[in-house]
């Protein structure tokens, strides 16, 4: 059994963040360890409050897990501020691959990473990432350019490669076209992964779920393309079979089966 350490915020509604990561990693057959960066009070309607943990405690949590249980891969989600980003970068061994989900804004619109922390993310963690998984607004912010068209999105992804990332998954969820396309961009080329869009409001935690699923696949020995495609099939089924909870952006069903490509 492979070990996936997720470093992210906690979602009291259970749909995103650490809670989504644990469910995803477990559903795909790996062992989830956690370091919580922030505790949130939220539900499907939005984030009511955020309590950020001290960077020193975040570092202690990572050190304590790695000293005993270890990790085959690390998934990074909501990191809250520059101090936590620095603590994470300082303590993570270079030999452990990173999947970076650059969480900046929640589905509800709540800002989860202030502007002064984005530079720290770009300089300290993005160059170490085996994969970065931005949605379109995050891609635009990190690349500093528009992403309205596919050529612009691919140019922006290559800008992240130039910043040091080994690969970039451009997620198409914010594009409202009926056929959703993600682009896996590496120095070797571009791979398209497409699905019919599911018309639903149950989309809370899709980014966390996707990144954790890919990280799990990589830890289990799948190549990047295979891990990404399995994760996308899993996510599609988790959306399609969502329980329908809440009056806003509802959670997924992380316990789906029969999701292999």
N, C-alpha and C positions, 0 to 999 in steps of 0.2 A: 504494500500500500504506500503510495507516494504522499508526501507532506506538502501542503500548500499553506503558506503564511499569508493571511490577508491583513493589510494595514489600512484601516478606513474608519469612517464614522458609524455610529449605531443609529438605526432607524427604529423608533419606538413602534411604528406601524408594521414593522416586519417585512416590508416590501423591497427595500433597497439596502445599501450599505452592508455592514457586517452580517446582518441577518440574511440578506439575499446571498451573500458570498458563502456562508456556512451551508445553506441549503443546496446551493449549486454544486459546490465542491463535494459534498456528501452524496448527492444524487448521481454524480459522475464517478463515484467510487474511490475518491481520495480522502485524506485526513485533513481537516481544517484546523489550523491554529489561528489565533487572532491577536492583533494589537489594536485597541480602540483609540482613535485620535480625538473624538468628540462624541458627546451624547446629545441627541436631538429629541425634541418633543414635536412629533409630527404625525400626520395621518394622510389619507389620500387627498385631502383638500389643501395641504400645505405644511410648511414648517413654522411652528409657533415659537420655538426657541432653540438655541444651540449653546451648549456648555462645552468649551474646548479644554482638553486636558493639558497639563503642563508638559512641555517638550522633554524635560528630564524624565518624567514618568513614562512617556511614550518610548523613550530610548531604553529605559529599564525593562519595560515589557518585552521589547524585541530581544534584548540581550538575554533575558531569562529564558525565553522560548528557544532561542538558537543554542544556548549553552547545554540544553538537555535534550529536547526533542529534535531540533534541527529543522531544516526546510529544503525541499528540492526546488522550489520556485517561490517567488514573492509576488503577490498582486497588490498594487497600490491604488487606493481609491481616494476618498476625501481626506486631505491632509491639513486642511483648516488654515494654516498660517506658515510664514517663512521659518519661524523657530522650529516647528515640527518637521518641516521639509529638511532643514539642516540637520536635525537630530537623526532622522531616518537615513539621510545620505551618509552621515558620519559612521553609523553603526552597522549598516548592511555590508556583508562581505562582498567583494567584487565578483567572487566565483558563483554567486547565486543569481540566476537570471531574474529579470524584473519584467512584469507586464504592468504598464502604467496606464491607468484610466484617469485622464486629467480632469477630475471632477471640479467644475467651476460653478455651474448653475444647476439647480434641481429642476426636475420636470415642472414643478409648480412655479418656477421662476425665482426661487430664493437663491441668493448669491452664497456660494459655499467656499469660494476661494478669493480673497481680496486681491486687488491688482498688485499690491506690493509683494505678494507671494509668488506671482506667476514667473517673475524673473528668476527667483530661486529654483522653481520647478524646472525651468528651461536650462539653467546652468548646472544644476547639481544632480538631477535625476533623469531628465530626458536623454542625455548622452549615454546613460547606462542601460537604457531600456532595450530589451529584446523585441518589444512591441509596444507601441503607443496606440490607444484606441479612442481618438477624439470623435465626438459628434461634430456636426457642421459648425455651430457657433464656437466650440472649443478649438476646432481646426483654424478658423478664421483668426481667433485671438492669438494662438500660438505662432501662426505663420505671418500674421500682420498683413493680411490681404483678403480680398473678397473670395467667396467660394460658391457663387451663384451657379456657375456652369461646371460641367464635368472636367474640362481642361483646367479650369481654375482650381478645382479640388485636387487634381493630381499634381499640379504645380505646387500647391500648398503642402501636400504630403511630402513631396521631394524636398521642400524647404526644411521640414522636420528631419528628414534623413540627413540633410546637410548640417543640422544642429547636433547630430550624433546618434539619433535613434537608428536601430538596426532594421526596423520595419514599422510601417504605419497602417492601421486599419481605419480607413475613412468610412464612418457609419452613415448610412443614408436615411436614418429614421426621421430627420427633420425636413427632408425633402418630401413634399406632399404628393408626389406622383404615385399612381396606383401600383407600379412595380418598383419595389424597394431594392436598391443595389448598394452593396458595400464594396469597397475597393481595397484589396490588400496590396500595398505598395512596398516593394523592396528594391534594393539596388539592381536586382536582376530583372525587374519588370512589374507588371500590374496584372492582378487576377481579379476578375469580377465574380461576386457571389450574390445572386439575385433571388428574390422571393416575391410572390404576390403579397401586397400589403393587406393586413388584417384590419378591418374597420372596427376599432375597439378603443375604449378609454382605459383599458387595463394595460398600461405601459410603464407603470412605476417600477423602477429598478432594472430596466432593460440593459442599461450600460454596465451596471455592476455585474449583472448576471452574465453578460457576454464576456467581459474581461475575465471573470473568475472561471468560466467554462473553458476559455482558451488556455488560461494558465494551467488548469488541471490537465488538459490534453497534452500540453508541452511536457509537464512533469511526468506524465505517463508514457512518454517516448514518441508521441505523434509528431510528425513534422508540422511546421507552422501552418501550411495550407490545410492539412488534414485536421489539425486541432481547431482551426478557424471554421472550417465547414461543419464539423461535428457540433461545435458551439452554436453555430447559426441555426442548424436543424433543431437543436435542443431549445433554443430561445423561441423559435417559431411555434413549437408545440406548447411551450410554457405560456405563450401569449394566447394561443388558440384555445387552451383549456383553462384559462384563468377563472378563478372562483367568483368574480364579480362583486367583491367586497367594496364598500365605501361609496361615497357620492362624488368622488373626484377621479384622479388618475389611480386606478386600482392596481393591486399587486398581481403578480404572475402565479402560475401553478408550478412551483419548482420540483414537484414530485412526479412529473410526467415520465412515461416510459415510451419505448419504441420510437426513439428520436434519432437513431443512427442514420447517416446519409445513405 
